[in-house]
Every structure is written in C-alpha cells, then in structure tokens.
C-alpha cells in the first residue's frame, strides 16, 4: 500500500512540474508573438519606455547631442544609451551594430564605430546596456532610431 501511494505521489509531482513548465513557455511565446511585427510594421515606442521585441525588452534613452569636428567637417554627434533584457527562453545577442539612425529624407546612418560600442550575448533573465553613437552631417535632420538586427526593422523610436 505504501509503495502504491509513493508511486502515485511521484507521478503527480512529475505531472505538476511538466504542466507548470509548459504553461510558462506558452506564456513567454504568446508575449513574444504579441510584440513582434513583420518587416513593414514596426513597434513604435517613446524614448525611455521599454518595448519587447524578439524576446528582448529594449529601452532607448537619448543623451544630449553635441557637435564634433571630424577633419574639416563639423558633425552633430547623437548619443543613446540602450538597455536590453532577455525575457525569452534562449540566449539572444544585442549590440550597437543592431541600431541605425534614420533621417527625414529616409537616409540610414550607421553607428560611428570610432567611438565606444557595446555588444554581447545575453542569457535568459540577464541584461546588458551600453552606448550607441552616430555622427551626422549638420545639414541632415534626424527623425528616428531603429532596431534593425538584420534586414528588418523590428522597432523604432522618434528622436527629439
């Protein structure tokens, strides 16, 4: 009789553990699917507000812009601080290279790699943060910063 109760209890515990894990995974998947859009639709968010994209909770903060001399040219230096937290179930990468700046006339400006950059793989539940810098010609008007890890824009923030 004791063996029967012990076996039944063990099976019940295994069943509970399996159910709770699959429910958590379904929740993560549903949350992730709600925030990811196709290439033509992007998540728009205000600066300093978190947005979940591709299993990452991203927050972009715009720092004060300044002028910078590069040779004989004067450029405007746009600085952002990006924080990413992995809210998915697998490791995910994030870095400065994943961001582009978009001007009013639809030009894409890549990061200024002569300045400090960040990037690394993020384990589940961990976070990473670092700077993203863009040097822009004075005559260009900047409109937004985009999270574009491959060829698809997954999120964008309006720049002030």
C-alpha positions as CSV (number, residue, x, y, z in Angstrom):
1,X,0.0,0.0,0.0
2,X,2.8,2.4,0.9
3,X,4.6,1.7,-2.4
4,X,1.3,2.5,-4.3
5,X,0.9,5.8,-2.5
6,X,4.6,6.7,-3.0
7,X,4.4,5.9,-6.8
8,X,1.2,7.8,-7.2
9,X,2.6,10.9,-5.4
10,X,5.8,10.8,-7.5
11,X,3.8,10.7,-10.7
12,X,1.6,13.5,-9.5
13,X,4.6,15.7,-8.8
14,X,6.1,14.9,-12.2
15,X,2.8,15.8,-13.9
16,X,2.6,19.1,-12.0
17,X,6.2,20.1,-12.9
18,X,5.5,19.3,-16.6
19,X,2.3,21.4,-16.6
20,X,3.8,24.4,-14.9
21,X,6.8,24.5,-17.2
22,X,4.7,24.2,-20.4
23,X,2.3,26.9,-19.3
24,X,5.3,29.3,-18.6
25,X,6.7,28.5,-22.0
26,X,3.3,29.2,-23.7
27,X,3.1,32.5,-21.8
28,X,6.5,33.6,-23.0
29,X,5.7,32.6,-26.6
30,X,2.4,34.4,-26.5
31,X,4.0,37.6,-25.1
32,X,6.8,37.4,-27.7
33,X,4.3,37.0,-30.6
34,X,2.3,39.9,-29.5
35,X,5.2,42.3,-29.8
36,X,7.0,41.1,-32.9
37,X,5.8,42.6,-36.1
38,X,6.6,41.9,-39.8
39,X,9.2,43.9,-41.6
40,X,6.8,46.5,-42.8
41,X,5.2,47.1,-39.4
42,X,7.4,48.3,-36.6
43,X,6.9,48.7,-33.0
44,X,6.9,52.4,-32.2
45,X,7.7,53.5,-28.7
46,X,8.6,56.7,-26.9
47,X,12.2,57.1,-25.8
48,X,12.9,55.8,-22.2
49,X,9.9,53.4,-22.4
50,X,10.5,49.6,-22.6
51,X,9.3,47.7,-25.6
52,X,9.5,43.9,-26.0
53,X,10.9,42.7,-29.4
54,X,12.3,39.3,-30.4
55,X,12.5,38.2,-26.7
56,X,14.3,41.3,-25.7
57,X,13.0,44.1,-23.5
58,X,14.6,47.2,-25.0
59,X,14.8,50.7,-23.6
60,X,16.4,53.5,-25.5
61,X,17.4,56.7,-23.8
62,X,18.6,59.7,-25.9
63,X,21.5,61.6,-24.4
64,X,22.4,65.2,-25.1
65,X,23.6,65.8,-28.7
66,X,26.8,67.7,-29.3
67,X,29.0,69.0,-32.1
68,X,32.1,67.1,-33.2
69,X,34.9,68.1,-35.6
70,X,36.0,65.3,-37.9
71,X,38.8,66.7,-40.1
72,X,37.5,69.9,-41.6
73,X,33.8,68.9,-41.2
74,X,31.7,69.6,-38.3
75,X,29.2,66.9,-37.5
76,X,26.4,66.5,-35.0
77,X,27.0,63.6,-32.6
78,X,23.8,61.8,-31.4
79,X,24.3,59.6,-28.4
80,X,21.9,57.0,-27.0
81,X,22.1,54.6,-24.1
82,X,20.4,51.2,-24.9
83,X,19.4,48.7,-22.3
84,X,18.3,45.2,-23.2
85,X,17.0,42.4,-21.0
86,X,16.5,38.9,-22.3
87,X,12.9,38.0,-21.5
88,X,12.8,35.0,-23.8
89,X,13.7,31.4,-23.3
90,X,17.0,31.3,-25.2
91,X,20.2,33.3,-25.4
92,X,20.0,36.4,-27.5
93,X,22.5,38.9,-28.8
94,X,22.4,42.7,-28.7
95,X,24.9,45.3,-29.7
96,X,25.4,48.8,-31.0
97,X,25.6,47.4,-34.6
98,X,21.9,46.5,-34.4
99,X,20.8,50.1,-34.5
100,X,20.6,52.7,-37.3
101,X,19.6,56.3,-37.4
102,X,17.0,57.4,-40.0
103,X,16.9,60.9,-41.4
104,X,13.8,62.8,-42.7
105,X,14.9,62.2,-46.3
106,X,15.0,58.4,-45.5
107,X,18.8,58.0,-45.3
108,X,20.2,55.4,-43.0
109,X,23.1,56.3,-40.9
110,X,25.2,53.5,-39.4
111,X,26.9,53.7,-35.9
112,X,30.1,55.7,-35.6
113,X,32.5,52.8,-34.9
114,X,35.4,55.1,-34.0
115,X,33.7,55.7,-30.6
116,X,32.7,53.3,-27.8
117,X,30.4,50.5,-28.7
118,X,28.8,47.5,-26.9
119,X,27.6,44.1,-27.7
120,X,27.3,40.6,-26.3
121,X,25.1,37.5,-25.9
122,X,22.5,37.8,-23.2
123,X,21.4,34.8,-21.1
124,X,17.8,34.3,-20.1
125,X,16.8,36.8,-17.4
126,X,20.1,38.8,-17.7
127,X,20.5,42.3,-19.2
128,X,23.1,44.4,-21.0
129,X,23.5,48.1,-21.6
130,X,25.8,50.4,-23.4
131,X,26.2,53.4,-25.7
132,X,25.3,53.9,-29.3
133,X,26.8,56.9,-31.2
134,X,26.0,58.3,-34.6
135,X,27.9,61.2,-36.3
136,X,25.6,63.1,-38.7
137,X,26.3,65.8,-41.2
138,X,25.0,69.2,-40.0
139,X,22.6,69.5,-42.9
140,X,20.7,66.3,-42.2
141,X,17.6,66.2,-40.0
142,X,17.3,63.1,-37.8
143,X,13.9,61.5,-37.4
144,X,14.2,58.2,-35.6
145,X,16.5,55.5,-34.3
146,X,15.6,51.9,-35.4
147,X,16.4,48.5,-34.0
148,X,17.4,46.6,-37.1
149,X,19.3,43.4,-36.2
150,X,19.2,42.0,-39.7
151,X,17.4,43.5,-42.7
152,X,14.1,44.0,-40.9
153,X,13.3,47.0,-38.8
154,X,11.7,45.5,-35.6
155,X,11.3,48.7,-33.6
156,X,11.7,52.4,-33.8
157,X,11.8,55.4,-31.6
158,X,11.3,59.1,-32.5
159,X,14.4,61.2,-31.9
160,X,14.0,64.7,-30.4
